[in-house]
Amino acid sequence: MQQEIEKLIYAAMIKNESGAGVGASATANQILKSIKPYYQKGSESDKKAILERLNKLKIEPGVSIPLNAEALLSN
């Protein structure tokens, strides 16, 4: 599953790189939208791994993952 998540994150970043920019909220929204089904259907360890990956994205320059990402994925 981690490879699937990485592919989705990469695809969202590439898709938005030329348009809105990687750091735009459109990129973060696309990432959250694409991984939400994996999060909602995942085990507790899957959810933890997804949140850890998002936390790594938060600290990278130019990636604007919202602070309430866990809540957004849970809805």
C-alpha contacts under 8 A as a table, 3 or more apart, distances in Angstrom:
res1	aa1	res2	aa2	distance
1	M	4	E	5.09
1	M	5	I	6.37
1	M	46	D	7.98
2	Q	5	I	5.07
2	Q	6	E	6.17
2	Q	49	A	7.94
2	Q	50	I	7.95
3	Q	6	E	5.04
3	Q	7	K	6.14
4	E	7	K	5.14
4	E	8	L	6.28
5	I	8	L	5.10
5	I	9	I	6.18
5	I	35	I	6.40
5	I	38	Y	7.99
5	I	50	I	7.73
6	E	9	I	5.14
6	E	10	Y	6.02
7	K	10	Y	5.08
7	K	11	A	5.98
8	L	11	A	5.07
8	L	12	A	6.18
8	L	31	I	6.83
8	L	34	S	6.40
8	L	35	I	7.04
9	I	12	A	5.23
9	I	13	M	6.24
9	I	31	I	5.49
9	I	34	S	7.98
10	Y	13	M	5.15
10	Y	14	I	6.11
11	A	14	I	5.18
11	A	15	K	5.94
12	A	15	K	5.12
12	A	16	N	6.22
12	A	27	T	6.01
12	A	30	Q	5.88
12	A	31	I	5.79
13	M	16	N	5.39
13	M	17	E	5.84
13	M	22	V	5.60
13	M	27	T	6.10
13	M	31	I	7.93
14	I	17	E	5.13
14	I	18	S	7.62
14	I	22	V	7.72
15	K	18	S	7.09
15	K	19	G	7.68
16	N	19	G	5.19
16	N	20	A	5.58
16	N	21	G	5.48
16	N	22	V	5.81
16	N	26	A	7.34
16	N	27	T	5.85
17	E	20	A	6.52
17	E	21	G	4.45
17	E	22	V	4.85
18	S	21	G	5.99
20	A	23	G	8.00
20	A	24	A	5.89
20	A	26	A	6.96
20	A	27	T	7.75
21	G	24	A	5.44
21	G	27	T	7.47
22	V	27	T	5.92
22	V	62	G	6.46
22	V	63	V	6.33
23	G	27	T	6.73
23	G	28	A	7.68
23	G	61	P	7.95
23	G	62	G	4.25
23	G	63	V	4.41
23	G	64	S	5.47
24	A	27	T	5.55
24	A	28	A	6.92
24	A	62	G	7.90
24	A	63	V	7.36
24	A	64	S	6.61
25	S	28	A	5.01
25	S	29	N	5.95
25	S	64	S	6.27
25	S	65	I	7.70
26	A	29	N	5.03
26	A	30	Q	6.07
27	T	30	Q	5.10
27	T	31	I	6.19
27	T	63	V	8.00
27	T	64	S	7.98
28	A	31	I	5.07
28	A	32	L	6.16
28	A	63	V	7.23
28	A	64	S	6.04
28	A	65	I	5.32
28	A	66	P	7.56
29	N	32	L	5.17
29	N	33	K	5.96
30	Q	33	K	5.05
30	Q	34	S	6.05
31	I	34	S	5.32
31	I	35	I	6.26
32	L	35	I	5.39
32	L	36	K	5.77
32	L	69	A	7.50
32	L	72	L	7.70
32	L	73	L	6.74
33	K	36	K	5.38
33	K	37	P	7.95
33	K	73	L	7.97
34	S	37	P	7.09
35	I	38	Y	5.31
35	I	39	Y	6.27
35	I	73	L	7.97
36	K	39	Y	5.03
36	K	40	Q	6.08
36	K	73	L	5.13
36	K	74	S	7.65
37	P	40	Q	5.15
37	P	41	K	6.08
38	Y	41	K	5.35
38	Y	42	G	5.62
39	Y	42	G	5.09
39	Y	46	D	7.01
39	Y	47	K	5.41
39	Y	50	I	6.99
39	Y	73	L	6.63
39	Y	74	S	7.59
40	Q	47	K	7.88
40	Q	73	L	7.08
40	Q	74	S	6.39
42	G	45	S	7.70
42	G	46	D	5.21
42	G	47	K	5.97
43	S	46	D	5.01
43	S	47	K	6.22
44	E	47	K	5.09
44	E	48	K	6.14
45	S	48	K	4.99
45	S	49	A	6.14
46	D	49	A	5.10
46	D	50	I	6.21
47	K	50	I	5.11
47	K	51	L	6.19
48	K	51	L	5.18
48	K	52	E	6.11
49	A	52	E	5.05
49	A	53	R	6.22
50	I	53	R	5.11
50	I	54	L	6.27
51	L	54	L	5.01
51	L	55	N	6.09
51	L	70	E	7.02
52	E	55	N	5.03
52	E	56	K	6.33
53	R	56	K	5.11
53	R	57	L	6.41
54	L	57	L	4.94
54	L	58	K	6.22
54	L	65	I	7.04
55	N	58	K	4.99
55	N	59	I	6.75
56	K	59	I	5.59
56	K	60	E	6.72
57	L	60	E	5.24
57	L	63	V	6.15
57	L	64	S	7.93
57	L	65	I	6.95
58	K	61	P	7.83
58	K	63	V	6.01
58	K	64	S	6.22
58	K	65	I	5.42
58	K	66	P	7.91
59	I	63	V	7.64
60	E	63	V	6.03
65	I	69	A	6.89
66	P	69	A	5.40
68	N	71	A	5.39
68	N	72	L	6.35
69	A	72	L	5.00
69	A	73	L	6.13
70	E	73	L	5.18
70	E	74	S	6.18
71	A	74	S	5.08
71	A	75	N	6.42
72	L	75	N	5.55
